[in-house]
């Protein structure tokens, strides 16, 4: 078993597994925790690094930093497998590496073979989201129905030593594996399909060919690659803001009109109280909360709704301001249009994520073992 469920503390995770194994009288387990991704104690040396998502240097947000974890590749996992670990737990790790590592270990693949690494990365990427490749995110009622998704099957990869693969699932489960479900997963969260960058290689998915060889069996081959990058991506958590969110429902033939009036009341109240905020958003859930007005007006067939839920979300620098905004929604019970109900309120401190790149040689990977 190989997993990145160690989150911020893989060592604590294997200790917990050991505790559970002892409770269940499970013996002869070797547990491995891969560490080295946490570089928070060394962040000062990267103060001049540019932040990928922000027009800032890392030093400019230094007083808000919470965490810093580099995306590891296969190295620690392979070491654990070579030392006969039964369960391997990592912290931050590139998802494909969880699948590429056992392939390298089993087939004794040369890690300098860029095309082989690309094929393994392809396989890992196909599997990393579980049932998404086997129909779990594919059903379109009335067009591409997939019945009984409550029993959807997880994918199985039958891998050849040359890196070719058949993606399938068990016959007793629902879902489906087709070239289209595989294509959909291949382009999921990769930015550029010609250069899918991971710690272990850069894969070109545009050279892949797919063939349905049987029901729920798809053969894939042809991924090519380039050598692994000289840098590793680091995800940095920082205290960003507070988000206040509140909502209220209106029903009946005038539901939409009441929700619009409630929105106008909230806008005027915030203006009257001179409440300042960084960003605010109003949504009519069921009408425009996904697409906003321009597209929603094209989709809906008639301006008639039996129920509407008005949602407000506000971004602020402090909790107190967020509370002032969401409390205004609750006052709509008795100071707004008739028939409002079901008010909910929430305030959360947001730890946002940004990224920097650091030399891969700065990362020191270590494997910690426990035995049961």
TORKOL-4160 file (C-alpha; in steps of 0.2 Angstrom, whole numbers, padded with zeros to 4 digits, m for minus):
372
<pt num="1" X="0000" Y="0000" Z="0000"/>
<pt num="2" X="0007" Y="0017" Z="m0005"/>
<pt num="3" X="m0002" Y="0033" Z="m0001"/>
<pt num="4" X="0001" Y="0051" Z="0002"/>
<pt num="5" X="m0011" Y="0052" Z="0017"/>
<pt num="6" X="0003" Y="0057" Z="0028"/>
<pt num="7" X="m0002" Y="0075" Z="0025"/>
<pt num="8" X="0009" Y="0086" Z="0036"/>
<pt num="9" X="0015" Y="0072" Z="0047"/>
<pt num="10" X="0019" Y="0055" Z="0039"/>
<pt num="11" X="0029" Y="0049" Z="0054"/>
<pt num="12" X="0013" Y="0052" Z="0066"/>
<pt num="13" X="0003" Y="0042" Z="0052"/>
<pt num="14" X="0014" Y="0027" Z="0053"/>
<pt num="15" X="0013" Y="0027" Z="0072"/>
<pt num="16" X="m0006" Y="0028" Z="0071"/>
<pt num="17" X="m0006" Y="0013" Z="0059"/>
<pt num="18" X="0005" Y="0003" Z="0071"/>
<pt num="19" X="m0007" Y="0007" Z="0085"/>
<pt num="20" X="m0022" Y="0001" Z="0074"/>
<pt num="21" X="m0012" Y="m0015" Z="0069"/>
<pt num="22" X="m0008" Y="m0019" Z="0087"/>
<pt num="23" X="m0027" Y="m0016" Z="0092"/>
<pt num="24" X="m0032" Y="m0028" Z="0078"/>
<pt num="25" X="m0018" Y="m0041" Z="0082"/>
<pt num="26" X="m0010" Y="m0038" Z="0064"/>
<pt num="27" X="0008" Y="m0044" Z="0064"/>
<pt num="28" X="0023" Y="m0043" Z="0053"/>
<pt num="29" X="0020" Y="m0026" Z="0045"/>
<pt num="30" X="0034" Y="m0015" Z="0040"/>
<pt num="31" X="0029" Y="0003" Z="0039"/>
<pt num="32" X="0038" Y="0017" Z="0030"/>
<pt num="33" X="0036" Y="0036" Z="0031"/>
<pt num="34" X="0044" Y="0047" Z="0018"/>
<pt num="35" X="0049" Y="0064" Z="0024"/>
<pt num="36" X="0058" Y="0079" Z="0017"/>
<pt num="37" X="0045" Y="0088" Z="0009"/>
<pt num="38" X="0042" Y="0100" Z="0023"/>
<pt num="39" X="0055" Y="0115" Z="0020"/>
<pt num="40" X="0046" Y="0128" Z="0032"/>
<pt num="41" X="0062" Y="0130" Z="0043"/>
<pt num="42" X="0072" Y="0134" Z="0028"/>
<pt num="43" X="0060" Y="0147" Z="0020"/>
<pt num="44" X="0071" Y="0162" Z="0024"/>
<pt num="45" X="0084" Y="0157" Z="0011"/>
<pt num="46" X="0070" Y="0159" Z="m0003"/>
<pt num="47" X="0065" Y="0176" Z="0001"/>
<pt num="48" X="0070" Y="0183" Z="m0016"/>
<pt num="49" X="0060" Y="0169" Z="m0025"/>
<pt num="50" X="0046" Y="0175" Z="m0036"/>
<pt num="51" X="0029" Y="0168" Z="m0031"/>
<pt num="52" X="0020" Y="0160" Z="m0046"/>
<pt num="53" X="0003" Y="0166" Z="m0042"/>
<pt num="54" X="0006" Y="0183" Z="m0035"/>
<pt num="55" X="0016" Y="0198" Z="m0041"/>
<pt num="56" X="0027" Y="0197" Z="m0026"/>
<pt num="57" X="0043" Y="0190" Z="m0018"/>
<pt num="58" X="0041" Y="0177" Z="m0005"/>
<pt num="59" X="0049" Y="0189" Z="0008"/>
<pt num="60" X="0034" Y="0201" Z="0005"/>
<pt num="61" X="0022" Y="0189" Z="0014"/>
<pt num="62" X="0035" Y="0181" Z="0026"/>
<pt num="63" X="0025" Y="0187" Z="0042"/>
<pt num="64" X="0009" Y="0177" Z="0036"/>
<pt num="65" X="0018" Y="0160" Z="0031"/>
<pt num="66" X="0010" Y="0144" Z="0039"/>
<pt num="67" X="0018" Y="0130" Z="0029"/>
<pt num="68" X="0029" Y="0125" Z="0015"/>
<pt num="69" X="0030" Y="0108" Z="0006"/>
<pt num="70" X="0039" Y="0103" Z="m0009"/>
<pt num="71" X="0031" Y="0090" Z="m0021"/>
<pt num="72" X="0042" Y="0075" Z="m0020"/>
<pt num="73" X="0044" Y="0061" Z="m0033"/>
<pt num="74" X="0048" Y="0043" Z="m0032"/>
<pt num="75" X="0065" Y="0042" Z="m0023"/>
<pt num="76" X="0059" Y="0039" Z="m0005"/>
<pt num="77" X="0045" Y="0027" Z="m0010"/>
<pt num="78" X="0057" Y="0017" Z="m0020"/>
<pt num="79" X="0069" Y="0016" Z="m0005"/>
<pt num="80" X="0055" Y="0010" Z="0006"/>
<pt num="81" X="0050" Y="m0003" Z="m0006"/>
<pt num="82" X="0068" Y="m0009" Z="m0008"/>
<pt num="83" X="0068" Y="m0011" Z="0011"/>
<pt num="84" X="0053" Y="m0022" Z="0010"/>
<pt num="85" X="0040" Y="m0010" Z="0017"/>
<pt num="86" X="0022" Y="m0016" Z="0017"/>
<pt num="87" X="0014" Y="0001" Z="0019"/>
<pt num="88" X="0022" Y="0017" Z="0013"/>
<pt num="89" X="0016" Y="0034" Z="0018"/>
<pt num="90" X="0022" Y="0051" Z="0011"/>
<pt num="91" X="0017" Y="0069" Z="0014"/>
<pt num="92" X="0017" Y="0081" Z="m0001"/>
<pt num="93" X="0020" Y="0070" Z="m0016"/>
<pt num="94" X="0016" Y="0071" Z="m0034"/>
<pt num="95" X="0001" Y="0060" Z="m0037"/>
<pt num="96" X="0008" Y="0050" Z="m0052"/>
<pt num="97" X="0024" Y="0046" Z="m0041"/>
<pt num="98" X="0013" Y="0035" Z="m0030"/>
<pt num="99" X="0011" Y="0023" Z="m0046"/>
<pt num="100" X="0027" Y="0027" Z="m0055"/>
<pt num="101" X="0038" Y="0021" Z="m0040"/>
<pt num="102" X="0031" Y="0003" Z="m0039"/>
<pt num="103" X="0033" Y="0002" Z="m0058"/>
<pt num="104" X="0051" Y="0007" Z="m0057"/>
<pt num="105" X="0054" Y="m0005" Z="m0043"/>
<pt num="106" X="0045" Y="m0020" Z="m0050"/>
<pt num="107" X="0052" Y="m0018" Z="m0068"/>
<pt num="108" X="0069" Y="m0011" Z="m0064"/>
<pt num="109" X="0066" Y="0004" Z="m0075"/>
<pt num="110" X="0080" Y="0016" Z="m0079"/>
<pt num="111" X="0075" Y="0032" Z="m0072"/>
<pt num="112" X="0085" Y="0041" Z="m0085"/>
<pt num="113" X="0074" Y="0034" Z="m0098"/>
<pt num="114" X="0063" Y="0049" Z="m0101"/>
<pt num="115" X="0050" Y="0040" Z="m0112"/>
<pt num="116" X="0048" Y="0026" Z="m0099"/>
<pt num="117" X="0046" Y="0038" Z="m0085"/>
<pt num="118" X="0033" Y="0047" Z="m0096"/>
<pt num="119" X="0023" Y="0031" Z="m0098"/>
<pt num="120" X="0023" Y="0028" Z="m0080"/>
<pt num="121" X="0018" Y="0046" Z="m0077"/>
<pt num="122" X="0003" Y="0043" Z="m0089"/>
<pt num="123" X="m0002" Y="0028" Z="m0079"/>
<pt num="124" X="m0001" Y="0037" Z="m0063"/>
<pt num="125" X="m0011" Y="0051" Z="m0069"/>
<pt num="126" X="m0025" Y="0040" Z="m0076"/>
<pt num="127" X="m0026" Y="0031" Z="m0059"/>
<pt num="128" X="m0023" Y="0046" Z="m0047"/>
<pt num="129" X="m0042" Y="0052" Z="m0046"/>
<pt num="130" X="m0049" Y="0034" Z="m0043"/>
<pt num="131" X="m0066" Y="0031" Z="m0051"/>
<pt num="132" X="m0065" Y="0047" Z="m0062"/>
<pt num="133" X="m0057" Y="0037" Z="m0076"/>
<pt num="134" X="m0070" Y="0023" Z="m0074"/>
<pt num="135" X="m0085" Y="0033" Z="m0076"/>
<pt num="136" X="m0086" Y="0042" Z="m0059"/>
<pt num="137" X="m0086" Y="0060" Z="m0066"/>
<pt num="138" X="m0094" Y="0056" Z="m0083"/>
<pt num="139" X="m0112" Y="0053" Z="m0082"/>
<pt num="140" X="m0124" Y="0065" Z="m0091"/>
<pt num="141" X="m0142" Y="0060" Z="m0088"/>
<pt num="142" X="m0151" Y="0057" Z="m0104"/>
<pt num="143" X="m0136" Y="0057" Z="m0114"/>
<pt num="144" X="m0122" Y="0047" Z="m0106"/>
<pt num="145" X="m0131" Y="0038" Z="m0092"/>
<pt num="146" X="m0121" Y="0028" Z="m0080"/>
<pt num="147" X="m0133" Y="0018" Z="m0069"/>
<pt num="148" X="m0130" Y="0014" Z="m0051"/>
<pt num="149" X="m0115" Y="0026" Z="m0048"/>
<pt num="150" X="m0116" Y="0021" Z="m0029"/>
<pt num="151" X="m0107" Y="0005" Z="m0034"/>
<pt num="152" X="m0094" Y="0013" Z="m0046"/>
<pt num="153" X="m0078" Y="0003" Z="m0048"/>
<pt num="154" X="m0061" Y="0009" Z="m0045"/>
<pt num="155" X="m0049" Y="0007" Z="m0060"/>
<pt num="156" X="m0036" Y="m0007" Z="m0062"/>
<pt num="157" X="m0020" Y="m0004" Z="m0073"/>
<pt num="158" X="m0013" Y="m0020" Z="m0081"/>
<pt num="159" X="0005" Y="m0014" Z="m0085"/>
<pt num="160" X="0017" Y="m0021" Z="m0097"/>
<pt num="161" X="0036" Y="m0020" Z="m0094"/>
<pt num="162" X="0037" Y="m0008" Z="m0109"/>
<pt num="163" X="0025" Y="0004" Z="m0101"/>
<pt num="164" X="0010" Y="0000" Z="m0111"/>
<pt num="165" X="m0006" Y="m0002" Z="m0101"/>
<pt num="166" X="m0024" Y="m0008" Z="m0101"/>
<pt num="167" X="m0036" Y="0002" Z="m0090"/>
<pt num="168" X="m0050" Y="m0009" Z="m0084"/>
<pt num="169" X="m0061" Y="m0012" Z="m0068"/>
<pt num="170" X="m0070" Y="m0026" Z="m0060"/>
<pt num="171" X="m0085" Y="m0034" Z="m0068"/>
<pt num="172" X="m0096" Y="m0033" Z="m0053"/>
<pt num="173" X="m0095" Y="m0014" Z="m0052"/>
<pt num="174" X="m0104" Y="m0001" Z="m0062"/>
<pt num="175" X="m0096" Y="0014" Z="m0071"/>
<pt num="176" X="m0087" Y="0011" Z="m0087"/>
<pt num="177" X="m0070" Y="0012" Z="m0095"/>
<pt num="178" X="m0069" Y="0019" Z="m0112"/>
<pt num="179" X="m0057" Y="0029" Z="m0123"/>
<pt num="180" X="m0067" Y="0045" Z="m0119"/>
<pt num="181" X="m0066" Y="0042" Z="m0100"/>
<pt num="182" X="m0048" Y="0040" Z="m0102"/>
<pt num="183" X="m0046" Y="0055" Z="m0112"/>
<pt num="184" X="m0055" Y="0065" Z="m0100"/>
<pt num="185" X="m0044" Y="0060" Z="m0086"/>
<pt num="186" X="m0028" Y="0062" Z="m0096"/>
<pt num="187" X="m0031" Y="0081" Z="m0098"/>
<pt num="188" X="m0037" Y="0084" Z="m0081"/>
<pt num="189" X="m0027" Y="0097" Z="m0071"/>
<pt num="190" X="m0011" Y="0096" Z="m0082"/>
<pt num="191" X="m0011" Y="0113" Z="m0090"/>
<pt num="192" X="m0001" Y="0109" Z="m0105"/>
<pt num="193" X="m0004" Y="0091" Z="m0112"/>
<pt num="194" X="0013" Y="0092" Z="m0122"/>
<pt num="195" X="0023" Y="0096" Z="m0106"/>
<pt num="196" X="0015" Y="0089" Z="m0090"/>
<pt num="197" X="0029" Y="0093" Z="m0078"/>
<pt num="198" X="0031" Y="0081" Z="m0063"/>
<pt num="199" X="0047" Y="0079" Z="m0051"/>
<pt num="200" X="0051" Y="0063" Z="m0061"/>
<pt num="201" X="0049" Y="0069" Z="m0079"/>
<pt num="202" X="0040" Y="0079" Z="m0091"/>
<pt num="203" X="0027" Y="0069" Z="m0101"/>
<pt num="204" X="0020" Y="0073" Z="m0118"/>
<pt num="205" X="0002" Y="0066" Z="m0118"/>
<pt num="206" X="m0001" Y="0072" Z="m0136"/>
<pt num="207" X="0008" Y="0056" Z="m0143"/>
<pt num="208" X="m0003" Y="0044" Z="m0134"/>
<pt num="209" X="m0014" Y="0032" Z="m0143"/>
<pt num="210" X="m0030" Y="0024" Z="m0136"/>
<pt num="211" X="m0039" Y="0008" Z="m0142"/>
<pt num="212" X="m0054" Y="0000" Z="m0134"/>
<pt num="213" X="m0050" Y="m0019" Z="m0135"/>
<pt num="214" X="m0065" Y="m0025" Z="m0125"/>
<pt num="215" X="m0079" Y="m0019" Z="m0115"/>
<pt num="216" X="m0072" Y="m0009" Z="m0100"/>
<pt num="217" X="m0054" Y="m0012" Z="m0107"/>
<pt num="218" X="m0044" Y="0002" Z="m0115"/>
<pt num="219" X="m0026" Y="0000" Z="m0121"/>
<pt num="220" X="m0015" Y="0015" Z="m0120"/>
<pt num="221" X="0003" Y="0017" Z="m0127"/>
<pt num="222" X="0014" Y="0030" Z="m0134"/>
<pt num="223" X="0018" Y="0043" Z="m0121"/>
<pt num="224" X="0035" Y="0052" Z="m0123"/>
<pt num="225" X="0045" Y="0062" Z="m0112"/>
<pt num="226" X="0059" Y="0073" Z="m0107"/>
<pt num="227" X="0071" Y="0073" Z="m0092"/>
<pt num="228" X="0065" Y="0078" Z="m0075"/>
<pt num="229" X="0066" Y="0096" Z="m0071"/>
<pt num="230" X="0080" Y="0104" Z="m0061"/>
<pt num="231" X="0068" Y="0113" Z="m0049"/>
<pt num="232" X="0054" Y="0107" Z="m0038"/>
<pt num="233" X="0037" Y="0116" Z="m0035"/>
<pt num="234" X="0034" Y="0121" Z="m0017"/>
<pt num="235" X="0016" Y="0124" Z="m0011"/>
<pt num="236" X="0016" Y="0138" Z="0003"/>
<pt num="237" X="0002" Y="0141" Z="0014"/>
<pt num="238" X="m0001" Y="0158" Z="0021"/>
<pt num="239" X="m0014" Y="0167" Z="0031"/>
<pt num="240" X="m0023" Y="0177" Z="0017"/>
<pt num="241" X="m0040" Y="0184" Z="0023"/>
<pt num="242" X="m0057" Y="0180" Z="0031"/>
<pt num="243" X="m0072" Y="0174" Z="0021"/>
<pt num="244" X="m0089" Y="0178" Z="0028"/>
<pt num="245" X="m0104" Y="0168" Z="0019"/>
<pt num="246" X="m0122" Y="0169" Z="0023"/>
<pt num="247" X="m0138" Y="0164" Z="0013"/>
<pt num="248" X="m0157" Y="0165" Z="0015"/>
<pt num="249" X="m0171" Y="0157" Z="0005"/>
<pt num="250" X="m0187" Y="0163" Z="m0003"/>
<pt num="251" X="m0201" Y="0153" Z="m0010"/>
<pt num="252" X="m0217" Y="0155" Z="m0020"/>
<pt num="253" X="m0222" Y="0164" Z="m0036"/>
<pt num="254" X="m0212" Y="0180" Z="m0031"/>
<pt num="255" X="m0196" Y="0171" Z="m0025"/>
<pt num="256" X="m0184" Y="0179" Z="m0037"/>
<pt num="257" X="m0192" Y="0197" Z="m0034"/>
<pt num="258" X="m0190" Y="0195" Z="m0016"/>
<pt num="259" X="m0172" Y="0189" Z="m0017"/>
<pt num="260" X="m0168" Y="0204" Z="m0028"/>
<pt num="261" X="m0176" Y="0215" Z="m0015"/>
<pt num="262" X="m0166" Y="0207" Z="m0001"/>
<pt num="263" X="m0150" Y="0210" Z="m0011"/>
<pt num="264" X="m0154" Y="0228" Z="m0013"/>
<pt num="265" X="m0157" Y="0230" Z="0006"/>
<pt num="266" X="m0140" Y="0222" Z="0010"/>
<pt num="267" X="m0131" Y="0233" Z="m0002"/>
<pt num="268" X="m0139" Y="0249" Z="0006"/>
<pt num="269" X="m0136" Y="0243" Z="0023"/>
<pt num="270" X="m0117" Y="0240" Z="0020"/>
<pt num="271" X="m0116" Y="0257" Z="0012"/>
<pt num="272" X="m0125" Y="0265" Z="0027"/>
<pt num="273" X="m0114" Y="0257" Z="0040"/>
<pt num="274" X="m0098" Y="0261" Z="0030"/>
<pt num="275" X="m0092" Y="0243" Z="0031"/>
<pt num="276" X="m0077" Y="0241" Z="0020"/>
<pt num="277" X="m0071" Y="0225" Z="0012"/>
<pt num="278" X="m0059" Y="0218" Z="m0001"/>
<pt num="279" X="m0072" Y="0209" Z="m0011"/>
<pt num="280" X="m0090" Y="0205" Z="m0011"/>
<pt num="281" X="m0101" Y="0193" Z="m0021"/>
<pt num="282" X="m0120" Y="0190" Z="m0022"/>
<pt num="283" X="m0127" Y="0175" Z="m0030"/>
<pt num="284" X="m0144" Y="0168" Z="m0033"/>
<pt num="285" X="m0142" Y="0150" Z="m0031"/>
<pt num="286" X="m0151" Y="0140" Z="m0044"/>
<pt num="287" X="m0150" Y="0155" Z="m0056"/>
<pt num="288" X="m0133" Y="0162" Z="m0058"/>
<pt num="289" X="m0121" Y="0156" Z="m0044"/>
<pt num="290" X="m0111" Y="0146" Z="m0057"/>
<pt num="291" X="m0111" Y="0156" Z="m0073"/>
<pt num="292" X="m0117" Y="0173" Z="m0068"/>
<pt num="293" X="m0130" Y="0183" Z="m0078"/>
<pt num="294" X="m0123" Y="0183" Z="m0095"/>
<pt num="295" X="m0122" Y="0164" Z="m0098"/>
<pt num="296" X="m0136" Y="0160" Z="m0086"/>
<pt num="297" X="m0149" Y="0171" Z="m0095"/>
<pt num="298" X="m0145" Y="0161" Z="m0111"/>
<pt num="299" X="m0147" Y="0144" Z="m0102"/>
<pt num="300" X="m0163" Y="0146" Z="m0092"/>
<pt num="301" X="m0179" Y="0145" Z="m0102"/>
<pt num="302" X="m0191" Y="0156" Z="m0092"/>
<pt num="303" X="m0189" Y="0169" Z="m0079"/>
<pt num="304" X="m0200" Y="0159" Z="m0067"/>
<pt num="305" X="m0194" Y="0151" Z="m0051"/>
<pt num="306" X="m0203" Y="0143" Z="m0036"/>
<pt num="307" X="m0188" Y="0145" Z="m0025"/>
<pt num="308" X="m0172" Y="0155" Z="m0024"/>
<pt num="309" X="m0158" Y="0156" Z="m0012"/>
<pt num="310" X="m0148" Y="0172" Z="m0010"/>
<pt num="311" X="m0130" Y="0170" Z="m0005"/>
<pt num="312" X="m0118" Y="0183" Z="0000"/>
<pt num="313" X="m0099" Y="0180" Z="0002"/>
<pt num="314" X="m0087" Y="0194" Z="0007"/>
<pt num="315" X="m0068" Y="0194" Z="0009"/>
<pt num="316" X="m0061" Y="0204" Z="0023"/>
<pt num="317" X="m0045" Y="0207" Z="0032"/>
<pt num="318" X="m0052" Y="0203" Z="0049"/>
<pt num="319" X="m0066" Y="0192" Z="0057"/>
<pt num="320" X="m0075" Y="0207" Z="0065"/>
<pt num="321" X="m0079" Y="0215" Z="0048"/>
<pt num="322" X="m0085" Y="0198" Z="0041"/>
<pt num="323" X="m0096" Y="0196" Z="0055"/>
<pt num="324" X="m0104" Y="0213" Z="0052"/>
<pt num="325" X="m0108" Y="0208" Z="0035"/>
<pt num="326" X="m0116" Y="0190" Z="0038"/>
<pt num="327" X="m0126" Y="0197" Z="0053"/>
<pt num="328" X="m0135" Y="0208" Z="0041"/>
<pt num="329" X="m0142" Y="0193" Z="0032"/>
<pt num="330" X="m0149" Y="0187" Z="0048"/>
<pt num="331" X="m0158" Y="0203" Z="0050"/>
<pt num="332" X="m0168" Y="0200" Z="0034"/>
<pt num="333" X="m0179" Y="0188" Z="0044"/>
<pt num="334" X="m0189" Y="0203" Z="0051"/>
<pt num="335" X="m0181" Y="0218" Z="0041"/>
<pt num="336" X="m0183" Y="0211" Z="0023"/>
<pt num="337" X="m0195" Y="0204" Z="0011"/>
<pt num="338" X="m0209" Y="0192" Z="0017"/>
<pt num="339" X="m0206" Y="0174" Z="0018"/>
<pt num="340" X="m0187" Y="0173" Z="0020"/>
<pt num="341" X="m0180" Y="0158" Z="0030"/>
<pt num="342" X="m0166" Y="0145" Z="0032"/>
<pt num="343" X="m0153" Y="0158" Z="0036"/>
<pt num="344" X="m0135" Y="0151" Z="0037"/>
<pt num="345" X="m0120" Y="0160" Z="0042"/>
<pt num="346" X="m0101" Y="0155" Z="0042"/>
<pt num="347" X="m0084" Y="0164" Z="0044"/>
<pt num="348" X="m0068" Y="0156" Z="0040"/>
<pt num="349" X="m0050" Y="0161" Z="0041"/>
<pt num="350" X="m0043" Y="0157" Z="0024"/>
<pt num="351" X="m0025" Y="0149" Z="0022"/>
<pt num="352" X="m0022" Y="0152" Z="0004"/>
<pt num="353" X="m0009" Y="0142" Z="m0007"/>
<pt num="354" X="0005" Y="0150" Z="m0017"/>
<pt num="355" X="0020" Y="0142" Z="m0026"/>
<pt num="356" X="0039" Y="0145" Z="m0028"/>
<pt num="357" X="0052" Y="0134" Z="m0037"/>
<pt num="358" X="0068" Y="0128" Z="m0028"/>
<pt num="359" X="0083" Y="0118" Z="m0034"/>
<pt num="360" X="0079" Y="0100" Z="m0032"/>
<pt num="361" X="0096" Y="0097" Z="m0023"/>
<pt num="362" X="0089" Y="0107" Z="m0008"/>
<pt num="363" X="0077" Y="0093" Z="m0004"/>
<pt num="364" X="0084" Y="0080" Z="0008"/>
<pt num="365" X="0073" Y="0064" Z="0008"/>
<pt num="366" X="0073" Y="0052" Z="0022"/>
<pt num="367" X="0063" Y="0037" Z="0026"/>
<pt num="368" X="0058" Y="0032" Z="0044"/>
<pt num="369" X="0053" Y="0014" Z="0048"/>
<pt num="370" X="0041" Y="0006" Z="0061"/>
<pt num="371" X="0038" Y="m0012" Z="0063"/>
<pt num="372" X="0023" Y="m0022" Z="0070"/>
